[in-house]
Amino acid sequence: MNSTTMQKPAPLATATSTATSVCLANATLVLPHREMHGSITIDQGVITDISSDNRVPTGAIDCQKDYVLPGLIELHTDNLERHMEPRPGVNWPHLAALISHDSELACTGITTVFDALRVGSIVQKSAGLGAYARVVADELLTARANQAFKISHFIHLRAEICSETLLDELSQFNREDRVGIVSLMDHTPGQRQFRDLTALRTYMSKKRNMNDEQFAEHIAFLKSLQERIGKAHEAGAVEHAERLGATLASHDDTTKQQVATSTTHGVSFAEFPTTVEAARACRDNGIAVMMGAPNLVRGGSHSGNVSAATLADSDLLDIISSDYVPSALLLSVFILAKQWEDLPRAVLCATLNPANAVGLKDRGALKLGNRGDILRVTTHANTPILRGVWSSGNRVA
């Protein structure tokens, strides 16, 4: 899907910068549809000049023909939760987790992130972090207001449809929270991501130390929960997304019928469709397709679902997400560039396409007036090596 055909929600508000001027010269600039040798200047946080001039002006950074590309935009990452709960049952101070998460993303070339916060808990089977989204969102918003972060943060609410507290937790958010994305999650076993219960059994035995009897009880409970509240919670989550002015995303669509439902809801992009059938149905209905960078790096899905490379070969891949490995995003861009033999096209999947999917108009491309979110990258054996990261004109890595 060309980025210009994606649904484009209303733009989100963005912060300004007081950064001073920086010029990167003698660079291979990766523009939206071509590469160009030249220089780029950022002044007061925005791109003010793009030139094909081969000179290296006094005071400029000589990039020695390294690639210069837009900062990466991450729409779905589980990384914050990993910092909040570094081991099962081990809770970490939220602010410390947020700052560590922010620094890690900056060092991987991600300059805009939609931090995924789960909304919806199962009270009867409480485990892990419990209900946390509202508290963490407050700390995130305060830290952002106090300029504690290196990069730009928005909120992504992962709406767990089959959970007991979903609608109550969603009701705690309002438009002032700048919720950018609400994604519809249904992890009920036997469908979507977990059609194959073998993969889920392996995951739960490692993550929660479940034996076979406990696993069977867990499956039965989750299926009964879906039957009891699934439809009402899905409809309620869609209503809350509209109330919050957030982009709506689906998750793990598997069938044409599921995509048809997503279309009815007004979904803008599909996170990790599990089959070619679902990805093609998304394309036919104007829904952008997101796949995980780890899937590309590993050469396949860890859950046994469709590979991202297969969708890329079929021209059914629009957006890449780092998912659970932040450094995978930049690496996957270069893997995809090799597969397509087209670096600018691959870069779009981690920059302009995600920006368009969530209505961000001021970033995602090397373009005059855009935010000064810039990466300097070299490669070794087709593996990218970051040599510099600027967020709104500030050097952050």
N, C-alpha and C positions, 0 to 999 in steps of 0.2 A: 504494500500500500504506500503510495506517495504521501509524504507528510501533509501535503496540502489538502488531502481528502479526509483527514481525520476530523471527527467531531471536535469542536473547539469551545469548551465552556468559557464563562466569563473569566478574564484575567485575575490573578491573585495579586494582592498588594505586595510590594517588595521594599526592602530597606535601601537607603542611600549609603554612599561611602564618602569618606574624606581622604581617600588615598591620593598620593602624589603621582606624578607622571612616571611611566616606565615604557621603554621601547625595546621590543625584541626584533632584532634585525638578522639578515642573512639566514632566514628561516624558510622551511617548507611549510607554507600556510595551507591548512586543510580547510577549504571553503565548502559550502554545502554540496557542490556538485563537481568540484575540481580542486587540484592542487596548484599552488602558485608560489614561486620563489619571491620573497620580499620581506617586508617588515610590518609590524603592527604596533600601534601606540595606544596606551591606556592613560587617561588623564581624569583625575577626580572620580575614579571608579568605573568609568565607561570607555568604550572603544572610540577613539577620536580620529584615528587615521589607519588606513590599510593601503600599503603601497607596494608596487612591484619593483621599486628602486633596489638595486643590488648593493648600495653603499651601507656601511655600518657607521651611523652618525656618532659623534662624540657623546659619550655617556650611555650609549645603547648597549644592550646585552648581545654579544655575537653568538648566535645560536649554532653556528657552524653547520648550517643546513639541517639541523634537527627539525622534526615535525613540531608545529605549533597548532594545537586544536582547541576547540571550546572545552570548558570544564564539563565533566560528566554529570548527568542528571539522573538520580536514583529515585525511582517511584515506589519500590517495594524492597525493604531490607529488614531481616530479622536480627540485624547486628546489635541493635540497642538492647534487646532482651538478653542477648548473650552476655553483655556487660552488666546488666542488672542481676542476672542469675548465672554467674560463671560456672557453677556446678549445681546439679539438682538439689534444691532445698537450701542453697546458699544465696542469700539476698545481699546485694551490694548497695551502698548509699547512692541514691538516684542521681544527684548532681555530679558526683564523681564518675558515675557510669556515663552520663550524658557527655561530659567533657572528654573522657577517654574515647568514646564512640566518635565524637566530632573530630578529634585529632587523627584517629585511624582513617576515617574517610578522607580527610584532607590529604593524607600521605598516599592515598591510592588514586588521587585525581578526581574524586567526587566533590563537586563544589555546590551542588544543590541536592538536598535529600528530603524525602517525605518519610519521616520516621514512623514505622508501623507500630501502632499500639493496639493490643487486643482489647476489644470491648465484648463482654459476655463471659460469664464464668458459670461453671457447674458446681453449685453449692454442695450438692450431695456427694460429689466426688472431688472435693477440693484437693488440689495439689499444685505445686509450683508457685507462681507469683500471685495467684488469686486475682481479685479485681484491683487494677492499678492505674488504668488509663487516665482518669481525671487528675489524680495526684501528680503523675509524671508529666502530664500536659501542662499543669500549672508551673512546675519547676522548669520545664523546657521554655515556656513563654517568658518567665522571669529572667532566665539566663540569657535568652535572646535579646530581651529588652536592655539588659545590662552589658551587651556586647561581649559575652563570655565565649562565643563560638568563633571558630575560624571560617566556617562556611555557612551557607543559607539553609535554614531548617523550616520545614512545614510539617503538618500533622497528617498522618494517614491512619484512619480508624479501621481496623480489621474486624468487621462485624461477624462474630461467630453465631450464625443463625440458630444452631441447635445448642443453645446455652440458656440457662434459667434467668440470667440478669441482663440480657442484651438491651432490651428497650429501656430499662431503668438507667443503664450506664450511658446510652446514647442521649437520653434526655438531659444529661448533665452538661452537654456541650451546646454552644451557641455560635453565631456567626463571628463574634469577636475573637474566637479561638483560631480563626484562619485554618479550619480543617480543609485540606485540599482534596483528599480522597476518602471515600468510604468504599470498602470492598466487601462483597458478599461472599462469606466463607461458609461452606457446609462440608465438614470433615467426617460426616457419617460414614462408617465403614460399609464397603460393598458397592461404592459408586465413586465417581470423580477420581480424585488422586488415589484413593485406596480401594479401587476395584479388586485388586489382588490383596487378599488378607494376609498372604505370606509376608509381604513387605511390611505391612503394619505390625504383624506379630513380632517380627525382628526388631522393629523400631521400639515398640513398647517394652519388650524384654530388656533392651539395653537402656532405654531412657527411664523407665519406671520399675524395672526389675519384676515384671509381671510373669507369673507362671501360666500354664495353659488354662487352668480353671478360672483364674482371675481375668485372663484375656477374654474368655467366653462370656463371663458376666459383664465385662466392660462393653463388648460388642452389643449384647442384648439391651443394655441400658441406653446406649447411644441411639440405637434404632428406635426404641420406644419414645425417646425424647424427640426425635425428628417427627414421628407420627403425631405427637401431641402438640408441638408448638412450631414446627418448621415453617409452615405456610404463613402463619400470622407474623412470625418474626421476620421473615423475608420481606413481606409487604411493609412492615413497620420500619425496617432498616432503609428501604427505598424512600419512604416518606421523610425520614430523618435526614437522609442525604440531600434531598431537595430543600428541606428547611435550612440546612447548614450551608447551602450553596456549593456543595462539594461535587467533584467529579465522581461518578459511580463506576466501579470496576467489578467485573465478575471474577471468579476464581475456579480453576480446574474444570472448565466446561469440557464435557466429553462427547455429547451427542448434539445433533442438529436441534433437537427439541429444547435442550438446555440453552443453546445459543438463541433460539427463538424467544425464550423467556427473558434472557438478558436484553435482547433487542426491545422487547416490550417495556422493560424497566427503564430503558434509556442509558444503558451501559456504554461508556466511551471506549474502554479498552479491556481486553481479556487477559488476566494473569494466568499464564501457564496452561493453556488448553492441552488436554492430555492425548488428543488424537488428531490425525490429519483431517478427519471429517469435521471436527469442531473448529479447527483453524480455518478451513475453507468456508465454513458457514459464517464465521466471523467476518471474513473478507467480503462475502456476498452481502452482508448486512451492515457494512461500513464500520465495523468494530476493529480497532487496532489490536494486533496480536503481540503480546509480550511473552518472552521466554527467558529462562534463567541462564545467566552467564556460566554457572558451574556445569550446566548441561552441555554447553558448547565446549568448555575446557575439558571435561571428562569424556566427551564423545557420546554421551547418552544420559538418560534420566536415571537417578538413583532409585526411583520408584517403579521403573519398568515402563514408563509412559513414552510417548513419541519423543524422538530426539530433536533438539533445536536445529541441528544441521540438516535434518530431513525437511523441516519446514523452510529453512533458508534455501535449500535446493529447489523447493516448489514455489518460491517467491511468496511465502506466507509468514514472514517474520518482519515485524516493524520496530519493536522495542526490546532492548536487553535490560535485564535487572541483575544486580549482583546477588540478590536473594540472601544467601547465608555466608558468602565469602566476598567481602568488599573489594579485595584486589582482583577478583575475577572479572570485574566489569571492563577495565582497560585491556586486560589480556584477551578477553573474548572479542573485543573490537578488532584486534589484529588477527585473531584466528578467523573471524568472519571476513575480514578484508582479503585474507589469502584465499578463502573458499570462493568469494565472489570476484576476486582479482580487481577490487575496487575499494580503496581505503575511504574515500569520501562517503560512499554509500554506507559502509559499515559504521563510520563515525556518527552518521545521522541517527542510528539506532540507539545510541547512548546519549544523544544531545538534543537535536532539534525535534525528532519524533516524540520523545517523552515530553518535551516542553509544550509542543502543540496539543498533546493528549490531555494536558491539565490546564491549558489556557495561559501558560506563561509566555508573554510576548517579548520579554526583554533579555532573553538568554537562549543558548542552544546553538548559536552560530557565530562565526567571526563576521560581525556586521557592525557598521557604524551605528553608534548609539546604544548598542547592547552593553550589558554588564561586562566588566572586565574580568570574566572568569576564563582563565587561559591556562593551558598545559604546555610545557615543553617536554617532548618525548623523543628519545632515541630508541634503537632496537638492537638486540643481540639475538641471533638465531630466531628471528620472528617473535621474540619476547620483548615487550615494551619495558623501557627503563625511564622512570620519571626523573627529569632534571630540574623541574621547577613547577610550582603550582601557585597561581594567583587567584584569589577570590575577591571580586569587586575591586581589583587593582592592588590588593594587599598580598604580599608574598607570604604564603602559609605553609609551604613545604618546598 
